[in-house]
């Protein structure tokens, strides 16, 4: 029997909150009717929206707070003033064991700062990392870190690989996902020392539930040749934003091209079903939801500009992670690599 999940929701985070948030969790609940929601935010704004969702209202508890983490609040300010905000209280619910996962579409830096301060990192993890799914030619691949850590050493990259593989096992159902390090070339001699050192460790870790395949370059990300792409937060964030911008460019250029003449309009009519499929595949709302891995609790970050469908996608992923006990999977894999390191040290 599937575990019944409770989700703590920051209802005030995001460009179109709280309407988008409530509509999103209402959509997600139709697929997971046993899920319970703890909704934090301004009761005067949220309650009227909940009134139109009778079943969601019955499965939810609304906790009022006047405090909100604004989109421009600095992480240091959030640490000082955001503990009693809708975002802070949602994270506190996970810390106290009242909820299995927190989800917010609010300020990313503030969410990261509050989550790391309140939940702390897991034993064996030096830094948490932000991971998300990206559309590829073969379906979806995961990539991390997407901006939580600008600079990373080899240990960080190894930990990211372990966490990313556990995430993909949970979200995509792959028993032994392929993992690669993002590099300036696929040859073993190329790249920074930290990347090469991380590759050496992952090649020697034969008992981990992942298949390390070496290096990939930036143009390999979209092919979907590997299930998990590992890199530092600076490079990952640039790659993510570039991919999102390219997706918008392609869809807008196609839209212009099909409106340019009567013949192209006819061409659109003949190919509209395929084009809609392409648009859906590239739509960020269908791949919405980044996760801060490596914390003593699950924290999901939705795009701030997500629509209700996008927020529902993030909620669905959050439920999958909680039901499959992602934190335990990561902990077990970390213990495996520590055991291998100790065994190698004894044999030297």
Secondary structure, DSSP 8 states (H G I E B T S, - for coil): -----EEEEETT-STTTTHHHHHHHHHHHTT-TT-EEEEEE-HHHHHHHHTT-HHHHHTEEEEE-S----TT--HHHHHHH-TTSHHHHHHHHHHTTS-SEEEE-S-HHHHHHHHHHHH-B-TT-SS-EEEEEEEETTEEEEEE-SSS-SS--HHHHHHHHHHHHHHHHHHT--SSEEEEEE-S-SSTT-S-HHHHHHHHHHHH-TTSSEEEEEEE-GGGGGGT-SSEEE--HHHHHHHHHHHHHHHHHHHHHHHHHHTSSHHHHHHHHHHHHHHHHHHHHH-GGGG--EEEETBSSEEEE--TT--HHHHHHHHHHHHHHHHTTHHHHHHHHHHHHHHHHHHHHHH-
